[in-house]
Each structure stands twice: as C-alpha cells, then as structure tokens.
C-alpha cells in the first residue's frame, strides 16, 4: 500500500496517539485485522470477533513486526505505539476512506442481487487487458472486507473493481463512502436479503444508495433488462448506460448461440461497433456479465479486440459455476451462495446438459417471512425443467422438495408419465425427489442415487458448507 504515517492515521480515524512522538512520523507498510498476516511495519487493527478479541493478540502482533496497533482499550504504558479509538470497526472504515481519497485510481463499484461476483470477475478480466487492476477477492465485499481490499491498492494500480454486498439499508451508503466509485454497476434487483429489505423496491432503494457517493462526472451502468433498473431515475442527474438484450440497451448481445455446458457464443453490439466472442462459462447470465464488461470496457477506453480478449480469458472460480469433470461425473460447483434467482439460473445451466441431470440443493438463508414459498418456487422450477434427480438437504430445503412434488403430482394427474420419489423414475424423463435432513444422510445414499455420466449441480447458501459435497463427488 501507499504508506501512511502514524500521525496521519490517528487524525484520519479520529484517534489519540500514544507512544514515542518521534515514531509518529513513521509509515506503516500494510493494514490488517488478522494477526497471522502481520508483516514488518504493519498496522494491526484489533477487531473483536465472535470467537477472538483482537485486543488479546496485540502483544504477539508487535513481536511479529507490527509497528502500531489500533485499540479501543487503554493499554497503559507500552513499549510500542498504539492509537486509541472509540471503535476499531469504524476506524477501519474511516481510515480506508482516507486512503482511497489519496489514490489516483478509477473505481468500478459492483452490486446487485445476483451475479455480483461473476460480473466482477468478467469486468476485471476485461479491464486487465489494458490496465493494472485490483479486484475484490473472495467474500471481501462488506464493511470489513471492502476496507481491507482498498488497503491492498498500490500506486501501480490503475483500476479497482470492487464488489459491494449488503443486506440492510444504510450499508451501501457506508460502503460507497469508502469506495467513491467512478462507475456504478448494478446487475439486477432480485429477491435476496428480504428479512431486512422486505421487497424488490426496498432492494432497489438500498442498492442505489451507491450513487450518492459516486464521481459526479462518472457513469452509471445498469442491466436494462431488469424492470426496476430500467425505469429508475437517478437523483444525481446522470443518465444510466444500459446493457441487455433489449433494443433500448446501448450495449447488447445478438445471435446468441448456446453451446450447453461448454459456454456461449454471441455477437456483442456497442453504439458504434460489433464483435463476436466465446464465453467459456455456461449460463445465459454470463452473456449479461459479458455485456456489462463490454460497457465498462468501452467507457474506460478499451478497444473491441481488448474487450473480446478479456471475455474469452475469463475462467470460473471455485464455487461459482465452476465446471469440474471427473471420471464419473460432470459437476457444476455453484455452492458458494444461493437465493431463488441464482438457484433458477443454475438449474437452467444444468438443464443444458445432454446427460441425466441431478440437482443437489440446500437451504437458502435471509429470505424473510416468505421463505417457504420461495423455496417451493425453486422446487417447482426444477421439476418443470425436467431435472431427473432432485436432492434437497436441510430443514428449509424440505420446502424445495415439496414444491417439486406438487408439480410431479400435477403431471401424473394430467396423465404424464412422471415418477415421485422413485429411484426407477430417474431413468426416465421424470423428476425423482429426495429430501435429507443432513449432508451426512445424503452422502450415505449418494452411491445409490447418482450414476456414472450424470451432470450434477451442487448449490446452497454459504452456511450449508456444500463444498464438502463437491469434494465427495470429485473423489467418488
């Protein structure tokens, strides 16, 4: 990171410096909240977590080379300098905001109910063809992760692609105050985090808080196929740039050719050009991600050739629509997180397979009072797509199974040859529905349910820890 002095840090986070006055002019080399990542010259911020209080680790971080610590506690007389603050969490954000303002870097802020990470990866891949890019890693998209990502910016970075995730009103305001985006990208307004945001109008309001702290000469990039975003009028007077399939979108895709699990070919249309590109990651949503990448790329001065190269260079992340080929199975590892819209999108990808299909789905969290109906909706969708085997794991996921069973019963009543909870039924075009309370229960039966050659989707909310299932399938 670009160095900051201890005196500068104390001022930025409204703290009180304690220690040798001569040391106040020294610069820190990095900022961390993880005692294991302390390096020589680091600033250690003592965050109190659910299991560990960072304040208890301050002495060992100093021994490991930390120059200074931020503390909410009075540490008394110490042999090392520290900065006393009212709240280390707030100080982390204040310091990140100060650091961001000191950098001459373009920031692309990305949010949305579904597809934030895959869109972030696509945009970063595109922009990397021209610029030195820093992107959000892992799940560092919240009020702790975003500041830490900002601290990773170096003077050589020209663009930062920052994912911004929220679950309540006001969070985006706090994130945007740190990020100060030059380009604001919103992928869609779907049904996620409904416990706090209540409905799609609430989600729209919360997501668009980002615009209040953007560069007034910047750009707004919206999914023009989303009914909420396509009709939203920003208060800052900036006219959104739209990407999508509709004719009103300045950046759109035409002649889309689905290659199944091998990806998609498409022709991308800009206001003044056309070019073709292959997207290696399957799913229609990836076409929208590529259109978003095209829009951001052109707004930041990339050529069509550079944009095409970035689109075609993208590879999937583990847990994010990651296609894994084993001797027995084709696994779609999309188990990082889930909500109804992303579940349906992943089921659409699975349905493209030309083999027998199996979906292993788990609980979806933070859906509010309508969680039962939303889980059932996913089950109905899976059965209507004709997924051959549907495995539902977890207490809430029993509603996914129930939704699928209702469709199966209706199909039987209509005289169609669909089975219900029958292993034999999975050999036909019917949906065999199974429910298990735990992963262990399913794994004990997996050998009997799954067959060599199956294409298998694995997806649930992060809390379900479904990578364990992916690992099992890879080994078996």
N, C-alpha and C positions, 0 to 999 in steps of 0.2 A: 504494500500500500504506500501511497504518498505519505511521507512522515508528518506527524503532528507532535508538537511539544506538550509536555505535561501541563504547562500553564495554559496553553490553548485548549486542551481537553477539559480542564477544570472549568474554564469560562464557558465552553460550549454546552456542558451539561449542568451548569449552574451548581457546581460542587465546590468544596473547600479543600484546598491542597494542604496536606500535612507531610512534612519532611524537610530535608535539606533544601534550602532555597536555591542553591546552585544547580541542583538536579532538575528544577522546574523547567530549565531550558533544554533539557534532553528530549530526544524524539523517540517515540515508540515505533517499533518495526511492524507490528501487527496487533489486531484486536481479537480476543477470543473469550468465549464463556466456558470453554472446555479445557479443564486442567491438563488433559492429555495432549493438547495441541499447543501448549505454551512453548515459545521459542525464545531465544535470547533477545531481549528488548521488547517483549510483548506487553500489552496492557491486558490484564485479566479482569473481567467484569464478573463479580460474584453474584450470580443469579441463584435464587432459592427455588429449587425444583421440587417435584413430588417426593423424590426419594433422597436427594442430596442437596445440601445447602452449600453453595459455592463459597460462602464465607469460611467454612471449616477447612477449605482447601487452599486458602490464600498463602499460608507459610510454605507449603510444598511447591506452589507455583513460583514463588520467589526463588526457592532453591533450584528450580528448573530453569531459571533465567529471566523470569518476568521482571520488567523494570518497575512496574507500578500496578496497583490494584484499585478498582472502584469498589467501595464498600458502603453499605447502609449503616454499618455499625461503627462505633468509635473504637478503634483498635489500640488507642493509647500510644505509649512510646514504642516505636518500632525502628528497626534498623533499615527499613526500606520505606520509600514514599508511598502514600496512598491518597486517594481523593474520596472524601466523604460526600455522599449524595443522599437525597431523600428516598429515591427509588432507583435501583440499578436497572430495572426494565425500562423505565422512562429515560434514564441516562443513555442507555444503549441506543434508543431511537433518536434522542436529541443529538448525540454525537454522530450518528450516521447521517442525519440531515445536514449537519455542519460539514461533514466530509464530502457529501455529494455536491454541495454548493461550491466546493473548492476545485472541482474537476471539470475540465472541458471535455465532456463526453456526451454523445447522444444517447438518450434512454428510450427504449421501447417498453412500455408497460402493457402487460397482457393479463386480461381477466376474462371471466365467462363461467357459465355453469358447467359446461362440458368442454373438454378439449384444450384446456389451458396449456397443459404440459406438451402435448403433441404439437400444438401451434407454436409454442415457444421453441421447441426443437427445430421445427421447419423454418421459422424465421431466422433463428441463429445459424442454421446450415446455409441459408441463402446469403445472409449478410457476411458470413465468413469468407465468401468468395472475393470480397473487396476490402473488408475491414478486419481489424483485430477486435474480436468480440468476446465479451464475458457474458455468460448466461447463468441463470439460476440453476443450481444443481440440486438433485433430489427433491425433497419437500420443503426447501428453504424459501417458502413463499409467504410466511406470516410475519407477525410483528417482532419475532425474534430472528427468523431466518432471513428476511429481507435485509435488515441492517447488516447482518454478517456477510451477506452477498455483496452489499455495497462496499464493505471494508476490503473486499478482495480486488476491487478495482485498482489498477496500476496506471501510471501515466501513459503507458503504451497503449492502453485500451482506447478504442475509438467509439465503440458502441456497447451498451449494456442492454441485454434482453432480459427483462425482469418479470417473472411470473408473480401475480398478486392474488392470493387466495383469501377469502373472507367467509364468515358465517353469520355476521350480525351487522347492524347499522353502525356507522362510525369507524369501523375497522379500515375500510378503504380510504377514508379521509386521512387516517394516521399513516397508512402505507404510502399514499400519494404525496403526502407532505415530505416524506423521506425521498421517494424516487424522483419526484419532479419530472414526469415523463415528457418527452418531446413528441412522441407518437403514442396514442392510446388505442389499443386494440381490444375489442370485446368480441368474443367468439359466438356467444348466444346467450339467451335468457331462458333457462330451463328450470326444472323442479329439483332444486338442491338446497340444503340448509333451511328447510321450511320451518323448522322449530322456532327460529327467530325471525325470519324474513317473511313468513306466512304465505305469500303467494308470488306469482311472477312479477307483479307490479312492484312489490317490495324488493325483489331481487334486482329489478331494473334500477330502482332508486339507489340501492346500496352499491351496485357495480359502477354506476355513472358518477358516484362521488369522486372518482378518479379525475374527472375533467376539471374540477375546481383548482387543482394544483398543477395542471399541465402547462407547458410553454404556450403562452398566448399566440405565438406565431407557429405553433406546431400543427399536427394533423390528427384527426380522429378517424379510425379505421374500423368500420362496423360490418358485421355479417348482414348483408342486405336481404337475405332470405328469411331472417328472423322477424316475425311480425312486430315485436316490441321495439327492436333496434331500428327497423326501417322507418318507423313513424316517430321516433324520439327526436325532439328538437333541443339541442344543447343550449344552455343558458349563456355560454360564453360566445355565442355567435358564430363559431366555426362550423362550416358545413362538412358533415361526415363524408368520407370516401367509402363506397360500398364495394364489397366483394361478394360473389354469389353466382347463382345460375340464372337469376332474373335479368331481363333486358335492361332494367334500370341500373344495374351494377356496372361501375366503370371497369372493374376487374372481374372477369367471369371465365368459366370453362365451357367449351363446346366439344362436340364429338367425343364424349367420354366413353371409353371402351373398358369395361370391367374384365380384368384378367383373373378373377377369382382370388384365391389366396396369394397369387403372385403379384397383386397390385393393380394399378390402373394406368392406362394411357389417356391423355387428354390434350386438347388444344387450348392454350391459355390466351385470352384476349385482353389487351390493355387499351387505353384510349387511342393509341397510335400504332399498335403492332399486334402480331400473332406469333406464337411459337408452340411447338409440341414438346412434351416431356413425359417421362415414365416415373410414376410414384411406386416405389417398391413395397411400401407398407399397404396392406389391403384395407378396404373400407371406404365408403363414399365420403365419410367425414374427412378423410385425408385429402380429397380434392379441394374441400373448403380450406383446409390448412394450407395447401399449396397456393390457393388464390390469395389468402392472407399474406403469405410470404412474397408473392408476386407484387401485391400492392405496396407492402412496406419496402421491398427492394427498390421498386421504381421511385418511391418517394424519397429514398436515400441515395438515388443516383446510380443504381446498378443497371447494367445492360441486360437485354433478354438472354444473352448467352451466359452471363454470370448467374442470373436467376435460375435458368434451366439446370446449370451445373449444381447449384445448391439444392434444388428439388431432388435431383437424381442422386445426390450424395447422401441423403438422409438415411440413417439406419435406425431401427427401433430400439427403445430402452427396455430393459428387463421389467416385466410387469405392465408394460404399456403396448398392448397389441403386438407383442413380440412373438414371432413365429418360430417355433422350435421343432425341428424334425428329428425323430428318434427312429430306431429300427422298427418300432411297433406303431407309434402314433405321430400325428401332426398336432402339436399343442399350440393353442393361441393363449399365450400368457398375458392376460389383461387384468391381473389380480391386484394391482396397486390400490384401486379405489373404485367406488361404484355409486351410481344413482340411477333412477329409472331411464333417463335418456341415454346414458352411456351403456347401460345394460342392453337396451334395444339396438344401439349401434353395433355393439359387439356381437349380438345374436345375428344381425344382418351379415356381418363378416363370416360368421360360422356357417350360415346358410349357403354361402357361395361354394362351399366345399363339394367336390364330386364324389365324396365317400359317405359312409354312415357318420352321422354327427351326434356329438354328446356335449351337453352344456352342464358344467358343474358350477352352480350359483349359490351364493351365500347371502347373509343378511346385508341390507343397506341401511346405514345409520342416518340420523339427523333429518328424518322425513316428516316430523311433526305428527299431528293427530290423525292424518290420513295415511299413515304408514301401511296399514293393512291393505287398503285399496290400491296403493301404489305398488306394493309387492305383487298383488294379484294381477295387476295390469301387465307386469313383466312375464308372469307365468302364462297368461293368455297369449301374449305376443309370441312366446317361444313355441307354444302348441300350434298357433295359427301359421307359423313359419314352417311347421313340419319337422322341427328338430326331433331326431329319432329317440334320444335318451335325455331326459331332464333329471338331474340330480340336484336336490335342494338341501342345503346344510345350514342348520341353525334354527332357533326358535322362530324368528321373524320370517325366515325363508319358507316355513311351512305354508305361508300365505302364497308364495310363488307357486308351490305345488298345488295348492287349492285352486288358484286361477287357471292353471293348466288343466286340471281335472275337469273343471266346468266346461272348457272348450271340448275336451275329449268326449264328455258325456253328450254334449250337444251334437257332436259329429256322429256319434253312434246312433243317437235318436233320429238323425237325418238319414240313416241308412248307410253311412260311410263306414268302411272297414278300419276303424281306429281302435287300438287296444288301450287298456288302462292298467297301469302297474303290473305289466306282464313282461317278463324277460323275452318271451317269444315274440311279443308285439314289436319289439325293437328291430326285428328283422324285416319288417315291412315299412311302409311309409308313415306309420303311426308314431305317436309320442308315448313312450313308456315313462311314467312319472314315479320318482322315488324321493322320499324325504328321510333325512337323518338328523338327529339332534347334534351330533358332534362329527368332527373330521375323522376321529379315530374309528367311529362306527362305519363311516363310508369306506375308509381305506381298507377295512377288514373285508368288505364286499366288492371292492373295486375290480378284482380279478374276474369275478363272475359277470359284472355289468359291462365292462369295456372289452372291445375286441381289437385284435391286430388290424391296422388300417384305419381305425377311427380318427376323425378330426375332432379335437376336444377343446372347448372353451373353458377357461378357469377364471372366474370373476366374482368379486365380493368387495364390500367395504374393507378398508385397510385393517380395521380392528379384528377381522376374521383370520388374518395371518395365513392366507391361502398360498403363499409361496411354498409352504410345506407340501401342498398337494402337487404343485408343479414339480418339485424335486422328486416326489414319489413317482410321478409319471415318467420323468426322464430316466429313472433308474429301472423302471419295470416295463 
